[in-house]
Amino acid sequence: MTVSQKLAREVVKDPASAHMTAAIAAHVARVANMPLSEADTEAARRLLLDNFIVSLWGATRPWTREIAQWAQRFAGSGASPVLGADWCADPMVAALVHGTAAHSFELDDTHDETLSHPGAAIIPAALAVGAAAGAPQADLLRALAAGYEAMALLGASAGGMETVHRGFHPTSVFGSFGAATACTCLHAYARGEAVAPDAMIAAWGHALSQACGAMQFSAEPGGGEVKRAHAGFGARNGVLAAEFARMPAVTAPRRVAEGAYGLAALFGGPLRQVEPAGTLQIRNISFKPYACCRLFHSTIDALREVTHGFSTPVDSIESITLSGPQLIADQHMLRRPEGSMAAQYSAPFIVGATLAYGPRRYDAYGEEHLGDAAILGIADRVRFELSEELTRSYYPQHFATGVRMRFSDGSERASVVVDSVGTPCKPLTREQILAKGLGLAGGAATGERLRKCIWDGGQGARALAQALIPRR
């Protein structure tokens, strides 16, 4: 049985499920209390580098700027540097702004099993709390590893695909638990104490009551930019959950995963048995080279194959048929998006933008391209057909999709991609992660500055947070 199969194995009247929360907490506490291996440290730093680059992109977006301007009323309320600003605030404020920025360009890391973006919620919360406490880098990285572990296991117990079908956004829901875990660890480290499973469970109990994030943004042509803030909500909620857990009178439920109104019952599907993987979850994360919904990264790679590296003339394409899970038909076939978020979630628009401008034109999803005739002309040729075989064989462990392209001369080409570029099977190199930031102010110099800071073990959480403040 593979690790993914273990994570997705459904519980059927399993007495062990009654103690699932406690078992997960015991495992996560063990991770939090042990030093990271060299390989795990490298993986955590790569996640930080990717998050920092993506967050600096996201800080330029209008919704992030407006939320940051709103947050300025809290300037001076705490010691956490606020991303993109020259002032500090309470950790929950810094986490909200950073989390929104991290999720603002659809380039943030993904845990495929839970259909969530862990780094956009966990890293902002941990960095904000760690910066305020003056945490050394080693403690920050350990807290991140524990946060990813908790978010993956608790999310898998509820089921990422089921959570989306129920109408909830996994990043916001599960992110509250991952962020709460990382913050709980940092509080314990600051006191010179080991992380206790009970402290973890207490924080999760509070996170359960704060979890939020509706998928309605995916069902309307406009009004979807609130999705950007969903990761910020998860980050902020995690900060608050960890702080509330330290208040003896503010008690919270303990049966977080398996309870009658627990995570699976409220947000997901049937409770699933979960088991820790052979390696930490920070090494089981997909990085995104393309600025769109992670589900369609395999589609873009399939388009590359059927067009021989995007060399086929677009005018020769008669029709494009995508195949995959029913989720595509339910949430991703909008043909005329009216906002950037909707465009990055629309399969027809993603295909059109990719074939018209190439897969790495981040600006193709901007407001200025929503009426682009070159993109929309291709989008109108896109159709979808359900593939029960792909769904049954691969989801949600692998985001497999197929592309069948028919040409004006009557010929057809087809491709199915199971693991796209950037997945653990086809990981991005450090250089490819750095290349994601070439369009930032400062370009390669900005990426190199971030890399040097992150790979310097003497740079603690506060120095790392300050690295995200613009240079004057």
C-alpha positions as CSV (number, residue, x, y, z in Angstrom):
1,M,0.0,0.0,0.0
2,T,1.4,3.4,-1.0
3,V,1.7,6.3,1.4
4,S,-1.1,8.1,-0.5
5,Q,-3.3,5.1,-0.2
6,K,-2.7,4.9,3.5
7,L,-3.6,8.6,3.9
8,A,-6.8,8.1,1.9
9,R,-8.0,4.8,3.5
10,E,-11.5,5.2,4.6
11,V,-12.5,4.3,8.2
12,V,-15.4,1.9,8.5
13,K,-16.4,1.4,12.1
14,D,-12.7,1.5,13.1
15,P,-12.4,1.8,16.9
16,A,-9.0,3.4,16.4
17,S,-10.7,6.4,14.7
18,A,-12.1,7.4,18.1
19,H,-8.5,8.4,19.1
20,M,-7.4,9.8,15.7
21,T,-6.9,13.4,16.9
22,A,-4.7,12.2,19.8
23,A,-2.7,9.9,17.5
24,I,-2.1,12.7,15.0
25,A,-1.1,15.1,17.8
26,A,1.3,12.6,19.3
27,H,3.0,12.2,15.9
28,V,3.1,16.0,15.2
29,A,4.6,16.6,18.6
30,R,7.4,14.1,17.9
31,V,8.2,16.0,14.7
32,A,8.1,19.3,16.5
33,N,10.5,18.1,19.2
34,M,13.2,16.5,17.0
35,P,15.9,18.3,15.1
36,L,15.4,18.3,11.3
37,S,17.7,16.2,9.1
38,E,19.9,17.9,6.5
39,A,17.4,16.9,3.8
40,D,14.4,18.2,5.7
41,T,16.2,21.5,6.5
42,E,16.9,21.9,2.7
43,A,13.2,21.1,1.9
44,A,12.0,23.7,4.5
45,R,14.3,26.4,3.1
46,R,13.1,25.7,-0.4
47,L,9.5,26.2,0.8
48,L,10.5,29.5,2.4
49,L,12.3,30.7,-0.8
50,D,9.3,29.9,-2.9
51,N,6.9,31.5,-0.5
52,F,8.9,34.7,-0.2
53,I,9.2,35.1,-4.0
54,V,5.5,34.4,-4.5
55,S,4.5,36.7,-1.7
56,L,6.5,39.6,-3.1
57,W,4.6,39.0,-6.4
58,G,1.4,39.0,-4.5
59,A,2.2,42.1,-2.5
60,T,1.9,44.1,-5.8
61,R,-1.7,43.1,-6.4
62,P,-4.4,45.6,-5.7
63,W,-6.4,43.4,-3.2
64,T,-3.2,42.8,-1.1
65,R,-2.4,46.5,-1.1
66,E,-5.8,47.4,0.1
67,I,-5.8,44.9,2.9
68,A,-2.3,46.2,3.9
69,Q,-3.6,49.7,3.9
70,W,-6.6,48.6,6.1
71,A,-4.2,46.8,8.4
72,Q,-2.1,49.9,8.9
73,R,-4.5,51.0,11.7
74,F,-2.8,48.3,13.8
75,A,0.7,49.7,13.3
76,G,2.6,49.6,16.5
77,S,0.3,46.9,18.1
78,G,3.1,44.3,18.0
79,A,6.6,43.4,17.0
80,S,5.9,41.5,13.8
81,P,7.2,43.1,10.6
82,V,4.4,43.4,8.0
83,L,5.3,42.2,4.5
84,G,5.9,45.0,2.1
85,A,5.6,47.7,4.8
86,D,8.0,49.7,7.0
87,W,6.0,49.1,10.2
88,C,5.2,46.3,12.7
89,A,2.0,45.0,14.1
90,D,0.5,42.2,16.1
91,P,1.3,38.7,14.7
92,M,-2.3,38.1,13.6
93,V,-2.2,41.3,11.4
94,A,1.2,40.5,9.9
95,A,0.0,36.9,9.2
96,L,-3.2,38.1,7.5
97,V,-1.3,40.4,5.1
98,H,1.4,38.0,4.3
99,G,-1.0,35.1,3.8
100,T,-3.1,37.1,1.4
101,A,0.0,38.1,-0.6
102,A,1.2,34.5,-0.7
103,H,-2.1,33.3,-2.2
104,S,-2.5,36.3,-4.6
105,F,-0.7,35.1,-7.7
106,E,-1.8,31.4,-7.8
107,L,1.9,30.4,-7.6
108,D,2.0,29.1,-4.0
109,D,3.0,25.6,-3.0
110,T,0.4,22.8,-3.0
111,H,-0.3,19.6,-1.0
112,D,-2.0,17.6,-3.6
113,E,-3.6,15.0,-1.3
114,T,-5.7,17.7,0.5
115,L,-6.1,20.1,-2.5
116,S,-4.6,22.9,-0.3
117,H,-1.8,25.4,-0.2
118,P,0.0,24.9,3.1
119,G,2.8,27.5,2.7
120,A,0.4,30.4,2.2
121,A,-1.1,29.8,5.6
122,I,1.6,28.2,7.7
123,I,4.6,30.3,6.7
124,P,3.0,33.7,7.3
125,A,1.7,32.7,10.7
126,A,5.0,31.1,11.8
127,L,7.1,33.9,10.5
128,A,4.9,36.5,12.3
129,V,5.0,34.7,15.6
130,G,8.6,33.7,15.3
131,A,9.7,37.3,14.4
132,A,7.9,38.7,17.4
133,A,9.6,36.1,19.7
134,G,13.0,36.4,18.1
135,A,13.0,32.7,17.2
136,P,16.2,31.3,15.7
137,Q,15.9,29.8,12.2
138,A,16.2,26.2,13.4
139,D,13.1,26.6,15.6
140,L,11.2,28.3,12.8
141,L,12.0,25.4,10.4
142,R,11.0,22.8,13.0
143,A,7.7,24.6,13.5
144,L,7.1,24.8,9.8
145,A,7.7,21.0,9.5
146,A,5.2,20.3,12.3
147,G,2.6,22.7,10.7
148,Y,2.8,21.0,7.3
149,E,2.6,17.6,9.0
150,A,-0.6,18.6,10.9
151,M,-2.3,20.2,8.0
152,A,-1.7,17.2,5.7
153,L,-2.8,14.6,8.2
154,L,-5.9,16.4,9.5
155,G,-6.8,17.5,6.0
156,A,-6.5,14.0,4.7
157,S,-8.7,12.7,7.5
158,A,-11.5,14.9,6.2
159,G,-10.7,14.5,2.5
160,G,-9.6,17.4,0.3
161,M,-11.8,16.5,-2.7
162,E,-14.8,16.0,-0.5
163,T,-14.2,19.3,1.3
164,V,-14.3,21.1,-2.1
165,H,-17.4,19.3,-3.1
166,R,-19.0,20.4,0.2
167,G,-18.3,24.0,-0.9
168,F,-15.4,24.8,1.4
169,H,-11.9,25.9,0.4
170,P,-9.3,23.5,1.9
171,T,-6.5,26.2,2.1
172,S,-8.6,28.3,4.5
173,V,-10.1,25.4,6.4
174,F,-7.1,23.2,6.8
175,G,-4.7,26.1,6.9
176,S,-6.1,27.2,10.3
177,F,-4.8,23.9,11.8
178,G,-1.4,24.0,10.1
179,A,-0.8,27.6,11.2
180,A,-2.0,26.9,14.7
181,T,0.4,24.0,15.0
182,A,3.4,26.1,13.9
183,C,2.5,28.9,16.3
184,T,1.9,26.5,19.2
185,C,5.4,25.1,18.6
186,L,7.0,28.5,18.6
187,H,5.3,29.5,21.8
188,A,6.7,26.3,23.4
189,Y,10.2,26.9,22.1
190,A,10.2,30.5,23.4
191,R,9.5,29.1,26.9
192,G,12.2,26.5,26.5
193,E,9.7,23.7,26.7
194,A,9.0,20.6,24.6
195,V,5.8,20.8,22.5
196,A,3.1,18.8,24.3
197,P,0.4,16.9,22.3
198,D,-2.3,18.4,24.6
199,A,-1.2,21.9,23.7
200,M,-1.5,20.9,20.0
201,I,-5.0,19.5,20.5
202,A,-6.1,22.6,22.4
203,A,-5.0,24.9,19.5
204,W,-6.8,22.6,17.0
205,G,-10.0,22.8,19.1
206,H,-9.9,26.6,18.7
207,A,-9.0,26.3,15.0
208,L,-12.0,24.1,14.4
209,S,-14.3,26.9,15.5
210,Q,-12.5,29.4,13.3
211,A,-12.1,27.4,10.1
212,C,-13.8,29.2,7.2
213,G,-13.7,29.7,3.4
214,A,-16.6,29.3,1.0
215,M,-16.0,28.0,-2.6
216,Q,-18.7,30.4,-4.0
217,F,-15.8,32.4,-5.5
218,S,-15.5,29.6,-8.1
219,A,-19.1,29.8,-9.2
220,E,-19.4,33.4,-10.3
221,P,-17.6,35.3,-13.1
222,G,-16.6,38.1,-10.8
223,G,-16.2,38.7,-7.1
224,G,-13.6,36.0,-6.6
225,E,-10.7,38.0,-5.3
226,V,-11.8,37.2,-1.7
227,K,-10.1,33.8,-2.4
228,R,-6.8,35.5,-2.1
229,A,-7.6,36.4,1.5
230,H,-8.5,32.8,2.4
231,A,-4.9,31.9,3.1
232,G,-4.6,35.1,5.1
233,F,-7.7,34.0,7.1
234,G,-6.0,30.6,7.8
235,A,-2.8,32.2,8.9
236,R,-4.6,34.7,11.1
237,N,-6.8,32.0,12.6
238,G,-3.8,29.9,13.4
239,V,-2.2,32.8,15.3
240,L,-5.4,33.3,17.3
241,A,-6.0,29.6,18.0
242,A,-2.5,29.1,19.4
243,E,-3.0,32.2,21.7
244,F,-6.5,31.2,22.8
245,A,-5.2,27.7,23.6
246,R,-3.0,29.2,26.3
247,M,-6.0,30.6,28.2
248,P,-7.2,28.1,30.8
249,A,-10.7,29.3,31.0
250,V,-11.3,29.4,27.2
251,T,-11.6,25.6,26.7
252,A,-12.1,23.9,23.3
253,P,-13.2,20.5,22.1
254,R,-10.6,17.7,21.8
255,R,-12.2,15.3,19.2
256,V,-11.2,17.6,16.4
257,A,-10.9,15.1,13.6
258,E,-13.4,12.4,14.5
259,G,-16.0,14.3,16.5
260,A,-19.7,14.3,15.6
261,Y,-19.2,17.9,14.6
262,G,-15.5,17.6,13.9
263,L,-13.4,18.4,10.8
264,A,-14.6,15.5,8.7
265,A,-18.2,15.7,9.7
266,L,-18.5,19.5,9.1
267,F,-16.3,20.1,6.2
268,G,-15.3,16.9,4.4
269,G,-16.6,13.4,3.8
270,P,-16.4,10.1,5.7
271,L,-13.7,10.1,8.3
272,R,-10.5,8.5,6.9
273,Q,-7.8,6.7,8.7
274,V,-4.5,8.5,8.3
275,E,-0.9,7.4,8.9
276,P,2.3,9.4,8.9
277,A,4.3,9.1,5.7
278,G,7.8,7.6,5.5
279,T,9.2,11.1,5.0
280,L,8.0,14.5,6.3
281,Q,5.3,16.2,4.4
282,I,7.6,19.2,3.7
283,R,9.2,16.8,1.1
284,N,5.8,15.9,-0.4
285,I,4.9,19.3,-1.7
286,S,4.3,20.5,-5.3
287,F,5.7,23.8,-6.5
288,K,3.9,25.8,-9.2
289,P,5.7,27.0,-12.3
290,Y,2.4,28.3,-13.8
291,A,0.2,31.1,-12.4
292,C,-3.1,29.2,-12.4
293,C,-5.1,26.6,-10.5
294,R,-2.8,23.6,-9.6
295,L,-5.3,21.2,-11.2
296,F,-4.5,22.4,-14.6
297,H,-0.7,22.3,-14.5
298,S,-0.9,18.7,-15.9
299,T,-3.2,20.2,-18.6
300,I,-0.5,22.7,-19.6
301,D,2.1,20.0,-19.8
302,A,-0.2,17.9,-21.9
303,L,-0.8,21.0,-24.2
304,R,3.0,21.2,-24.5
305,E,3.1,17.6,-25.7
306,V,0.3,17.8,-28.3
307,T,1.5,21.1,-29.7
308,H,5.1,19.9,-29.9
309,G,6.4,22.5,-27.5
310,F,3.7,25.1,-28.4
311,S,5.0,25.2,-31.9
312,T,1.6,24.3,-33.6
313,P,-0.2,27.2,-35.2
314,V,-3.2,28.1,-33.1
315,D,-5.3,28.7,-36.3
316,S,-5.0,25.0,-37.2
317,I,-6.7,23.9,-34.0
318,E,-10.4,23.0,-34.5
319,S,-11.3,21.8,-31.0
320,I,-9.7,21.0,-27.6
321,T,-11.2,18.4,-25.3
322,L,-10.1,18.2,-21.7
323,S,-10.7,15.1,-19.6
324,G,-10.5,14.6,-15.8
325,P,-12.7,14.6,-12.7
326,Q,-16.2,16.0,-12.4
327,L,-14.8,18.9,-10.4
328,I,-13.6,20.5,-13.6
329,A,-17.2,20.7,-14.9
330,D,-18.6,21.8,-11.6
331,Q,-16.1,24.7,-10.8
332,H,-13.8,25.4,-13.7
333,M,-15.6,25.8,-17.1
334,L,-16.4,29.5,-16.9
335,R,-15.8,30.9,-20.3
336,R,-16.0,34.6,-19.6
337,P,-14.3,35.4,-16.3
338,E,-14.7,38.9,-15.1
339,G,-11.8,39.0,-12.6
340,S,-8.2,37.7,-12.4
341,M,-9.1,35.0,-9.9
342,A,-11.9,33.6,-12.1
343,A,-9.5,33.6,-15.0
344,Q,-6.9,31.6,-13.1
345,Y,-9.6,29.1,-12.2
346,S,-11.2,28.8,-15.6
347,A,-10.0,25.8,-17.7
348,P,-11.0,27.4,-21.0
349,F,-9.2,30.7,-20.2
350,I,-6.1,28.8,-18.9
351,V,-5.9,26.9,-22.1
352,G,-6.4,30.0,-24.2
353,A,-3.8,32.0,-22.2
354,T,-1.3,29.2,-22.5
355,L,-1.7,28.7,-26.2
356,A,-1.8,32.4,-27.0
357,Y,1.1,33.6,-24.8
358,G,2.9,30.6,-23.4
359,P,2.7,28.9,-20.0
360,R,4.8,31.4,-18.0
361,R,3.1,34.7,-18.9
362,Y,1.8,35.6,-15.4
363,D,0.2,38.8,-16.7
364,A,-2.0,36.9,-19.1
365,Y,-4.5,36.5,-16.3
366,G,-4.5,40.2,-15.5
367,E,-7.5,42.5,-15.9
368,E,-6.1,43.8,-19.1
369,H,-6.4,40.4,-20.8
370,L,-9.9,39.4,-19.6
371,G,-11.4,40.5,-23.0
372,D,-8.3,39.4,-25.0
373,A,-9.7,38.1,-28.4
374,A,-6.7,35.8,-28.8
375,I,-7.4,34.1,-25.5
376,L,-11.1,34.0,-25.8
377,G,-11.1,32.7,-29.3
378,I,-9.2,29.6,-28.1
379,A,-11.2,29.3,-25.0
380,D,-14.4,28.9,-27.1
381,R,-12.9,25.8,-28.6
382,V,-12.4,24.1,-25.3
383,R,-14.8,21.3,-24.2
384,F,-14.7,18.9,-21.2
385,E,-15.5,15.2,-20.8
386,L,-15.6,13.3,-17.6
387,S,-12.9,10.6,-17.3
388,E,-13.9,8.1,-14.6
389,E,-10.7,6.2,-15.3
390,L,-8.5,9.1,-14.5
391,T,-10.6,10.0,-11.4
392,R,-10.6,6.5,-10.1
393,S,-6.9,5.8,-10.8
394,Y,-5.3,9.0,-9.7
395,Y,-7.4,11.5,-7.6
396,P,-6.7,13.1,-5.3
397,Q,-3.1,11.9,-5.0
398,H,-2.2,13.0,-8.5
399,F,-3.9,15.8,-10.5
400,A,-4.0,13.9,-13.8
401,T,-5.8,15.4,-16.9
402,G,-5.9,14.6,-20.5
403,V,-6.0,16.7,-23.7
404,R,-7.3,15.7,-27.1
405,M,-6.8,18.2,-29.8
406,R,-8.5,18.0,-33.2
407,F,-7.0,19.9,-36.2
408,S,-8.6,21.5,-39.2
409,D,-7.1,18.7,-41.5
410,G,-9.0,16.1,-39.5
411,S,-6.1,14.8,-37.5
412,E,-6.0,14.4,-33.8
413,R,-3.3,14.3,-31.1
414,A,-3.8,13.4,-27.4
415,S,-1.8,13.3,-24.2
416,V,-2.5,12.4,-20.6
417,V,-0.2,13.8,-17.9
418,V,-0.3,12.4,-14.4
419,D,2.5,14.2,-12.6
420,S,3.2,17.7,-13.9
421,V,6.4,19.7,-13.6
422,G,6.9,20.9,-10.0
423,T,5.4,17.8,-8.3
424,P,7.5,15.7,-6.0
425,C,8.0,13.3,-9.0
426,K,9.3,16.2,-11.2
427,P,10.6,18.7,-8.7
428,L,11.6,22.3,-9.5
429,T,15.3,23.0,-8.9
430,R,16.4,25.9,-6.7
431,E,17.3,27.8,-9.9
432,Q,13.8,27.2,-11.3
433,I,12.2,28.5,-8.1
434,L,14.4,31.6,-8.2
435,A,13.4,32.1,-11.9
436,K,9.8,32.6,-10.7
437,G,10.9,36.0,-9.3
438,L,12.7,37.4,-12.3
439,G,9.8,39.7,-13.0
440,L,10.0,41.2,-9.5
441,A,11.5,44.6,-8.8
442,G,15.2,43.9,-8.6
443,G,14.8,40.7,-10.6
444,A,17.5,38.1,-10.1
445,A,19.2,40.3,-7.4
446,T,16.1,40.1,-5.2
447,G,15.9,36.3,-5.5
448,E,19.6,36.0,-4.7
449,R,19.3,38.2,-1.7
450,L,16.5,36.1,-0.3
451,R,18.4,32.9,-1.0
452,K,21.4,34.1,0.9
453,C,19.3,35.1,3.9
454,I,17.4,31.8,4.0
455,W,20.4,29.6,3.6
456,D,22.3,31.4,6.4
457,G,21.4,29.5,9.5
458,G,22.3,32.5,11.6
459,Q,19.4,34.5,10.2
460,G,16.4,34.1,12.6
461,A,12.7,34.7,12.0
462,R,13.0,38.4,12.5
463,A,15.7,38.8,10.0
464,L,13.8,36.7,7.5
465,A,10.7,38.7,8.0
466,Q,12.6,41.9,7.5
467,A,14.0,40.5,4.2
468,L,10.4,41.0,2.9
469,I,10.5,44.7,3.5
470,P,11.2,46.8,0.3
471,R,14.7,48.2,0.0
472,R,14.7,52.0,-0.2
